[in-house]
Amino acid sequence: MDQSFGKKEKLKSKILITQLFEEGKGISVYPLKLIYLSTEKQEISIKSAVTVSKRNFKSAVD
């Protein structure tokens, strides 16, 4: 069973990532933080990105 994100599910656009951090709303429940941005456009599907602090995880695959 493939448990990876497909190409259409990954948030990769620098413009959209910047917009997400500038205009997005957030929910925080330690140790997780969710930042989201609602849109009215029908053609945009749900996309996600994951970041992890290097302080806690030195290797990207841990």
PDB file of N, CA, C and O in Angstrom:
ATOM      1  N   MET A   1       0.845  -1.175   0.000  1.00  0.00           N
ATOM      2  CA  MET A   1       0.000   0.000   0.000  1.00  0.00           C
ATOM      3  C   MET A   1       0.893   1.242   0.000  1.00  0.00           C
ATOM      4  O   MET A   1       1.745   1.405   0.874  1.00  0.00           O
ATOM      5  N   ASP A   2       0.693   2.095  -0.967  1.00  0.00           N
ATOM      6  CA  ASP A   2       1.487   3.317  -1.099  1.00  0.00           C
ATOM      7  C   ASP A   2       0.943   4.383  -0.155  1.00  0.00           C
ATOM      8  O   ASP A   2      -0.228   4.755  -0.242  1.00  0.00           O
ATOM      9  N   GLN A   3       1.797   4.878   0.755  1.00  0.00           N
ATOM     10  CA  GLN A   3       1.363   5.869   1.733  1.00  0.00           C
ATOM     11  C   GLN A   3       2.034   7.216   1.511  1.00  0.00           C
ATOM     12  O   GLN A   3       2.219   7.981   2.457  1.00  0.00           O
ATOM     13  N   SER A   4       2.395   7.507   0.282  1.00  0.00           N
ATOM     14  CA  SER A   4       3.047   8.781  -0.004  1.00  0.00           C
ATOM     15  C   SER A   4       2.046   9.751  -0.624  1.00  0.00           C
ATOM     16  O   SER A   4       0.985   9.352  -1.105  1.00  0.00           O
ATOM     17  N   PHE A   5       2.408  11.032  -0.602  1.00  0.00           N
ATOM     18  CA  PHE A   5       1.578  12.055  -1.231  1.00  0.00           C
ATOM     19  C   PHE A   5       1.777  11.999  -2.738  1.00  0.00           C
ATOM     20  O   PHE A   5       2.902  11.863  -3.218  1.00  0.00           O
ATOM     21  N   GLY A   6       0.691  12.103  -3.474  1.00  0.00           N
ATOM     22  CA  GLY A   6       0.784  12.170  -4.919  1.00  0.00           C
ATOM     23  C   GLY A   6       1.220  13.557  -5.364  1.00  0.00           C
ATOM     24  O   GLY A   6       1.250  14.490  -4.562  1.00  0.00           O
ATOM     25  N   LYS A   7       1.555  13.691  -6.626  1.00  0.00           N
ATOM     26  CA  LYS A   7       2.041  14.969  -7.157  1.00  0.00           C
ATOM     27  C   LYS A   7       1.019  16.089  -6.971  1.00  0.00           C
ATOM     28  O   LYS A   7       1.398  17.224  -6.683  1.00  0.00           O
ATOM     29  N   LYS A   8      -0.267  15.791  -7.132  1.00  0.00           N
ATOM     30  CA  LYS A   8      -1.313  16.808  -7.012  1.00  0.00           C
ATOM     31  C   LYS A   8      -1.599  17.185  -5.561  1.00  0.00           C
ATOM     32  O   LYS A   8      -2.236  18.207  -5.306  1.00  0.00           O
ATOM     33  N   GLU A   9      -1.141  16.384  -4.615  1.00  0.00           N
ATOM     34  CA  GLU A   9      -1.411  16.631  -3.194  1.00  0.00           C
ATOM     35  C   GLU A   9      -0.300  17.410  -2.502  1.00  0.00           C
ATOM     36  O   GLU A   9      -0.473  17.830  -1.358  1.00  0.00           O
ATOM     37  N   LYS A  10       0.828  17.611  -3.163  1.00  0.00           N
ATOM     38  CA  LYS A  10       1.965  18.302  -2.553  1.00  0.00           C
ATOM     39  C   LYS A  10       1.888  19.804  -2.798  1.00  0.00           C
ATOM     40  O   LYS A  10       1.614  20.246  -3.914  1.00  0.00           O
ATOM     41  N   LEU A  11       2.128  20.573  -1.759  1.00  0.00           N
ATOM     42  CA  LEU A  11       2.176  22.028  -1.865  1.00  0.00           C
ATOM     43  C   LEU A  11       3.625  22.410  -2.146  1.00  0.00           C
ATOM     44  O   LEU A  11       4.467  22.342  -1.250  1.00  0.00           O
ATOM     45  N   LYS A  12       3.927  22.814  -3.387  1.00  0.00           N
ATOM     46  CA  LYS A  12       5.303  23.090  -3.783  1.00  0.00           C
ATOM     47  C   LYS A  12       5.522  24.517  -4.267  1.00  0.00           C
ATOM     48  O   LYS A  12       6.668  24.959  -4.344  1.00  0.00           O
ATOM     49  N   SER A  13       4.483  25.237  -4.591  1.00  0.00           N
ATOM     50  CA  SER A  13       4.601  26.585  -5.130  1.00  0.00           C
ATOM     51  C   SER A  13       5.076  27.564  -4.056  1.00  0.00           C
ATOM     52  O   SER A  13       4.453  27.684  -3.001  1.00  0.00           O
ATOM     53  N   LYS A  14       6.172  28.259  -4.325  1.00  0.00           N
ATOM     54  CA  LYS A  14       6.691  29.241  -3.369  1.00  0.00           C
ATOM     55  C   LYS A  14       5.682  30.357  -3.134  1.00  0.00           C
ATOM     56  O   LYS A  14       5.576  30.875  -2.022  1.00  0.00           O
ATOM     57  N   ILE A  15       4.950  30.726  -4.164  1.00  0.00           N
ATOM     58  CA  ILE A  15       3.939  31.781  -4.041  1.00  0.00           C
ATOM     59  C   ILE A  15       2.826  31.339  -3.092  1.00  0.00           C
ATOM     60  O   ILE A  15       2.418  32.105  -2.219  1.00  0.00           O
ATOM     61  N   LEU A  16       2.332  30.110  -3.254  1.00  0.00           N
ATOM     62  CA  LEU A  16       1.261  29.618  -2.387  1.00  0.00           C
ATOM     63  C   LEU A  16       1.744  29.396  -0.955  1.00  0.00           C
ATOM     64  O   LEU A  16       0.994  29.633  -0.009  1.00  0.00           O
ATOM     65  N   ILE A  17       2.986  28.946  -0.785  1.00  0.00           N
ATOM     66  CA  ILE A  17       3.533  28.747   0.559  1.00  0.00           C
ATOM     67  C   ILE A  17       3.666  30.083   1.271  1.00  0.00           C
ATOM     68  O   ILE A  17       3.324  30.194   2.449  1.00  0.00           O
ATOM     69  N   THR A  18       4.160  31.102   0.571  1.00  0.00           N
ATOM     70  CA  THR A  18       4.269  32.441   1.154  1.00  0.00           C
ATOM     71  C   THR A  18       2.892  32.972   1.523  1.00  0.00           C
ATOM     72  O   THR A  18       2.709  33.530   2.605  1.00  0.00           O
ATOM     73  N   GLN A  19       1.929  32.803   0.635  1.00  0.00           N
ATOM     74  CA  GLN A  19       0.556  33.252   0.891  1.00  0.00           C
ATOM     75  C   GLN A  19      -0.030  32.516   2.097  1.00  0.00           C
ATOM     76  O   GLN A  19      -0.738  33.116   2.906  1.00  0.00           O
ATOM     77  N   LEU A  20       0.258  31.234   2.218  1.00  0.00           N
ATOM     78  CA  LEU A  20      -0.231  30.446   3.346  1.00  0.00           C
ATOM     79  C   LEU A  20       0.268  31.011   4.671  1.00  0.00           C
ATOM     80  O   LEU A  20      -0.517  31.172   5.605  1.00  0.00           O
ATOM     81  N   PHE A  21       1.564  31.314   4.767  1.00  0.00           N
ATOM     82  CA  PHE A  21       2.115  31.822   6.018  1.00  0.00           C
ATOM     83  C   PHE A  21       1.701  33.264   6.299  1.00  0.00           C
ATOM     84  O   PHE A  21       1.609  33.658   7.462  1.00  0.00           O
ATOM     85  N   GLU A  22       1.451  34.053   5.265  1.00  0.00           N
ATOM     86  CA  GLU A  22       1.050  35.447   5.468  1.00  0.00           C
ATOM     87  C   GLU A  22      -0.442  35.596   5.764  1.00  0.00           C
ATOM     88  O   GLU A  22      -0.822  36.403   6.612  1.00  0.00           O
ATOM     89  N   GLU A  23      -1.287  34.834   5.082  1.00  0.00           N
ATOM     90  CA  GLU A  23      -2.731  35.015   5.178  1.00  0.00           C
ATOM     91  C   GLU A  23      -3.462  33.866   5.868  1.00  0.00           C
ATOM     92  O   GLU A  23      -4.651  33.978   6.167  1.00  0.00           O
ATOM     93  N   GLY A  24      -2.761  32.771   6.121  1.00  0.00           N
ATOM     94  CA  GLY A  24      -3.403  31.583   6.678  1.00  0.00           C
ATOM     95  C   GLY A  24      -3.792  31.718   8.136  1.00  0.00           C
ATOM     96  O   GLY A  24      -3.259  32.553   8.867  1.00  0.00           O
ATOM     97  N   LYS A  25      -4.723  30.888   8.540  1.00  0.00           N
ATOM     98  CA  LYS A  25      -5.152  30.810   9.935  1.00  0.00           C
ATOM     99  C   LYS A  25      -4.522  29.561  10.537  1.00  0.00           C
ATOM    100  O   LYS A  25      -4.213  28.608   9.822  1.00  0.00           O
ATOM    101  N   GLY A  26      -4.334  29.570  11.845  1.00  0.00           N
ATOM    102  CA  GLY A  26      -3.645  28.451  12.461  1.00  0.00           C
ATOM    103  C   GLY A  26      -4.336  27.882  13.678  1.00  0.00           C
ATOM    104  O   GLY A  26      -5.083  28.564  14.380  1.00  0.00           O
ATOM    105  N   ILE A  27      -4.064  26.610  13.906  1.00  0.00           N
ATOM    106  CA  ILE A  27      -4.513  25.893  15.094  1.00  0.00           C
ATOM    107  C   ILE A  27      -3.274  25.225  15.670  1.00  0.00           C
ATOM    108  O   ILE A  27      -2.502  24.603  14.939  1.00  0.00           O
ATOM    109  N   SER A  28      -3.083  25.351  16.972  1.00  0.00           N
ATOM    110  CA  SER A  28      -1.901  24.777  17.595  1.00  0.00           C
ATOM    111  C   SER A  28      -2.294  23.930  18.790  1.00  0.00           C
ATOM    112  O   SER A  28      -2.948  24.405  19.719  1.00  0.00           O
ATOM    113  N   VAL A  29      -1.888  22.670  18.755  1.00  0.00           N
ATOM    114  CA  VAL A  29      -2.036  21.745  19.875  1.00  0.00           C
ATOM    115  C   VAL A  29      -0.686  21.060  20.008  1.00  0.00           C
ATOM    116  O   VAL A  29      -0.309  20.237  19.174  1.00  0.00           O
ATOM    117  N   TYR A  30       0.042  21.412  21.074  1.00  0.00           N
ATOM    118  CA  TYR A  30       1.411  20.935  21.224  1.00  0.00           C
ATOM    119  C   TYR A  30       1.476  19.432  21.050  1.00  0.00           C
ATOM    120  O   TYR A  30       0.665  18.726  21.649  1.00  0.00           O
ATOM    121  N   PRO A  31       2.374  18.922  20.280  1.00  0.00           N
ATOM    122  CA  PRO A  31       3.500  19.526  19.577  1.00  0.00           C
ATOM    123  C   PRO A  31       3.196  19.842  18.113  1.00  0.00           C
ATOM    124  O   PRO A  31       4.122  20.099  17.344  1.00  0.00           O
ATOM    125  N   LEU A  32       1.941  19.831  17.714  1.00  0.00           N
ATOM    126  CA  LEU A  32       1.582  20.061  16.311  1.00  0.00           C
ATOM    127  C   LEU A  32       1.027  21.459  16.097  1.00  0.00           C
ATOM    128  O   LEU A  32       0.433  22.055  16.995  1.00  0.00           O
ATOM    129  N   LYS A  33       1.234  21.974  14.880  1.00  0.00           N
ATOM    130  CA  LYS A  33       0.660  23.256  14.486  1.00  0.00           C
ATOM    131  C   LYS A  33       0.140  23.108  13.059  1.00  0.00           C
ATOM    132  O   LYS A  33       0.860  22.654  12.170  1.00  0.00           O
ATOM    133  N   LEU A  34      -1.102  23.491  12.853  1.00  0.00           N
ATOM    134  CA  LEU A  34      -1.741  23.412  11.542  1.00  0.00           C
ATOM    135  C   LEU A  34      -2.004  24.821  11.056  1.00  0.00           C
ATOM    136  O   LEU A  34      -2.614  25.624  11.762  1.00  0.00           O
ATOM    137  N   ILE A  35      -1.546  25.124   9.852  1.00  0.00           N
ATOM    138  CA  ILE A  35      -1.827  26.413   9.218  1.00  0.00           C
ATOM    139  C   ILE A  35      -2.593  26.104   7.936  1.00  0.00           C
ATOM    140  O   ILE A  35      -2.157  25.288   7.124  1.00  0.00           O
ATOM    141  N   TYR A  36      -3.735  26.760   7.763  1.00  0.00           N
ATOM    142  CA  TYR A  36      -4.554  26.482   6.587  1.00  0.00           C
ATOM    143  C   TYR A  36      -5.019  27.778   5.944  1.00  0.00           C
ATOM    144  O   TYR A  36      -5.033  28.836   6.571  1.00  0.00           O
ATOM    145  N   LEU A  37      -5.396  27.669   4.688  1.00  0.00           N
ATOM    146  CA  LEU A  37      -5.878  28.808   3.922  1.00  0.00           C
ATOM    147  C   LEU A  37      -7.059  28.339   3.084  1.00  0.00           C
ATOM    148  O   LEU A  37      -6.909  27.464   2.231  1.00  0.00           O
ATOM    149  N   SER A  38      -8.224  28.912   3.321  1.00  0.00           N
ATOM    150  CA  SER A  38      -9.418  28.562   2.551  1.00  0.00           C
ATOM    151  C   SER A  38      -9.410  29.315   1.232  1.00  0.00           C
ATOM    152  O   SER A  38      -8.889  30.426   1.140  1.00  0.00           O
ATOM    153  N   THR A  39      -9.989  28.700   0.218  1.00  0.00           N
ATOM    154  CA  THR A  39     -10.078  29.339  -1.087  1.00  0.00           C
ATOM    155  C   THR A  39     -11.444  29.064  -1.697  1.00  0.00           C
ATOM    156  O   THR A  39     -12.068  28.042  -1.412  1.00  0.00           O
ATOM    157  N   GLU A  40     -11.896  29.973  -2.528  1.00  0.00           N
ATOM    158  CA  GLU A  40     -13.182  29.826  -3.210  1.00  0.00           C
ATOM    159  C   GLU A  40     -13.033  29.127  -4.563  1.00  0.00           C
ATOM    160  O   GLU A  40     -14.031  28.736  -5.168  1.00  0.00           O
ATOM    161  N   LYS A  41     -11.820  28.971  -5.032  1.00  0.00           N
ATOM    162  CA  LYS A  41     -11.588  28.383  -6.351  1.00  0.00           C
ATOM    163  C   LYS A  41     -11.916  26.892  -6.338  1.00  0.00           C
ATOM    164  O   LYS A  41     -11.444  26.152  -5.474  1.00  0.00           O
ATOM    165  N   GLN A  42     -12.715  26.466  -7.284  1.00  0.00           N
ATOM    166  CA  GLN A  42     -13.144  25.076  -7.368  1.00  0.00           C
ATOM    167  C   GLN A  42     -12.050  24.158  -7.912  1.00  0.00           C
ATOM    168  O   GLN A  42     -12.008  22.978  -7.563  1.00  0.00           O
ATOM    169  N   GLU A  43     -11.167  24.684  -8.761  1.00  0.00           N
ATOM    170  CA  GLU A  43     -10.181  23.828  -9.415  1.00  0.00           C
ATOM    171  C   GLU A  43      -9.001  23.457  -8.518  1.00  0.00           C
ATOM    172  O   GLU A  43      -8.208  22.588  -8.881  1.00  0.00           O
ATOM    173  N   ILE A  44      -8.870  24.093  -7.366  1.00  0.00           N
ATOM    174  CA  ILE A  44      -7.766  23.783  -6.466  1.00  0.00           C
ATOM    175  C   ILE A  44      -8.196  22.694  -5.493  1.00  0.00           C
ATOM    176  O   ILE A  44      -9.178  22.843  -4.766  1.00  0.00           O
ATOM    177  N   SER A  45      -7.440  21.591  -5.491  1.00  0.00           N
ATOM    178  CA  SER A  45      -7.733  20.506  -4.557  1.00  0.00           C
ATOM    179  C   SER A  45      -6.961  20.728  -3.256  1.00  0.00           C
ATOM    180  O   SER A  45      -6.182  21.674  -3.146  1.00  0.00           O
ATOM    181  N   ILE A  46      -7.175  19.875  -2.296  1.00  0.00           N
ATOM    182  CA  ILE A  46      -6.464  19.979  -1.019  1.00  0.00           C
ATOM    183  C   ILE A  46      -5.002  19.621  -1.236  1.00  0.00           C
ATOM    184  O   ILE A  46      -4.683  18.584  -1.818  1.00  0.00           O
ATOM    185  N   LYS A  47      -4.117  20.497  -0.757  1.00  0.00           N
ATOM    186  CA  LYS A  47      -2.678  20.274  -0.864  1.00  0.00           C
ATOM    187  C   LYS A  47      -2.071  20.405   0.519  1.00  0.00           C
ATOM    188  O   LYS A  47      -2.602  21.118   1.370  1.00  0.00           O
ATOM    189  N   SER A  48      -0.964  19.723   0.747  1.00  0.00           N
ATOM    190  CA  SER A  48      -0.339  19.789   2.063  1.00  0.00           C
ATOM    191  C   SER A  48       1.176  19.792   1.949  1.00  0.00           C
ATOM    192  O   SER A  48       1.749  19.363   0.947  1.00  0.00           O
ATOM    193  N   ALA A  49       1.800  20.282   2.996  1.00  0.00           N
ATOM    194  CA  ALA A  49       3.253  20.280   3.126  1.00  0.00           C
ATOM    195  C   ALA A  49       3.560  19.978   4.587  1.00  0.00           C
ATOM    196  O   ALA A  49       2.778  20.314   5.475  1.00  0.00           O
ATOM    197  N   VAL A  50       4.692  19.349   4.828  1.00  0.00           N
ATOM    198  CA  VAL A  50       5.084  18.983   6.185  1.00  0.00           C
ATOM    199  C   VAL A  50       6.476  19.527   6.450  1.00  0.00           C
ATOM    200  O   VAL A  50       7.377  19.365   5.627  1.00  0.00           O
ATOM    201  N   THR A  51       6.655  20.169   7.594  1.00  0.00           N
ATOM    202  CA  THR A  51       7.979  20.615   8.014  1.00  0.00           C
ATOM    203  C   THR A  51       8.268  20.043   9.391  1.00  0.00           C
ATOM    204  O   THR A  51       7.364  19.842  10.202  1.00  0.00           O
ATOM    205  N   VAL A  52       9.545  19.784   9.638  1.00  0.00           N
ATOM    206  CA  VAL A  52       9.971  19.216  10.909  1.00  0.00           C
ATOM    207  C   VAL A  52      11.206  19.964  11.372  1.00  0.00           C
ATOM    208  O   VAL A  52      12.107  20.236  10.579  1.00  0.00           O
ATOM    209  N   SER A  53      11.251  20.298  12.654  1.00  0.00           N
ATOM    210  CA  SER A  53      12.374  21.026  13.226  1.00  0.00           C
ATOM    211  C   SER A  53      13.643  20.175  13.212  1.00  0.00           C
ATOM    212  O   SER A  53      13.618  19.009  13.606  1.00  0.00           O
ATOM    213  N   LYS A  54      14.754  20.762  12.756  1.00  0.00           N
ATOM    214  CA  LYS A  54      16.036  20.061  12.780  1.00  0.00           C
ATOM    215  C   LYS A  54      16.516  19.827  14.208  1.00  0.00           C
ATOM    216  O   LYS A  54      17.328  18.937  14.458  1.00  0.00           O
ATOM    217  N   ARG A  55      16.019  20.615  15.124  1.00  0.00           N
ATOM    218  CA  ARG A  55      16.403  20.450  16.527  1.00  0.00           C
ATOM    219  C   ARG A  55      15.996  19.068  17.033  1.00  0.00           C
ATOM    220  O   ARG A  55      16.719  18.451  17.816  1.00  0.00           O
ATOM    221  N   ASN A  56      14.837  18.584  16.584  1.00  0.00           N
ATOM    222  CA  ASN A  56      14.328  17.293  17.050  1.00  0.00           C
ATOM    223  C   ASN A  56      14.679  16.129  16.133  1.00  0.00           C
ATOM    224  O   ASN A  56      14.848  15.004  16.604  1.00  0.00           O
ATOM    225  N   PHE A  57      14.791  16.380  14.835  1.00  0.00           N
ATOM    226  CA  PHE A  57      15.062  15.326  13.869  1.00  0.00           C
ATOM    227  C   PHE A  57      16.211  15.756  12.968  1.00  0.00           C
ATOM    228  O   PHE A  57      16.030  16.610  12.100  1.00  0.00           O
ATOM    229  N   LYS A  58      17.385  15.177  13.163  1.00  0.00           N
ATOM    230  CA  LYS A  58      18.572  15.563  12.389  1.00  0.00           C
ATOM    231  C   LYS A  58      18.503  15.047  10.953  1.00  0.00           C
ATOM    232  O   LYS A  58      19.048  15.667  10.040  1.00  0.00           O
ATOM    233  N   SER A  59      17.836  13.918  10.757  1.00  0.00           N
ATOM    234  CA  SER A  59      17.739  13.313   9.434  1.00  0.00           C
ATOM    235  C   SER A  59      16.301  13.410   8.926  1.00  0.00           C
ATOM    236  O   SER A  59      15.356  13.244   9.697  1.00  0.00           O
ATOM    237  N   ALA A  60      16.141  13.671   7.656  1.00  0.00           N
ATOM    238  CA  ALA A  60      14.808  13.853   7.078  1.00  0.00           C
ATOM    239  C   ALA A  60      13.982  12.570   7.084  1.00  0.00           C
ATOM    240  O   ALA A  60      12.757  12.635   6.980  1.00  0.00           O
ATOM    241  N   VAL A  61      14.612  11.419   7.203  1.00  0.00           N
ATOM    242  CA  VAL A  61      13.883  10.154   7.138  1.00  0.00           C
ATOM    243  C   VAL A  61      13.615   9.527   8.502  1.00  0.00           C
ATOM    244  O   VAL A  61      13.105   8.409   8.566  1.00  0.00           O
ATOM    245  N   ASP A  62      13.941  10.209   9.585  1.00  0.00           N
ATOM    246  CA  ASP A  62      13.689   9.668  10.940  1.00  0.00           C
ATOM    247  C   ASP A  62      12.211   9.635  11.245  1.00  0.00           C
ATOM    248  O   ASP A  62      11.814   9.213  12.331  1.00  0.00           O
TER     249      ASP A  62
END
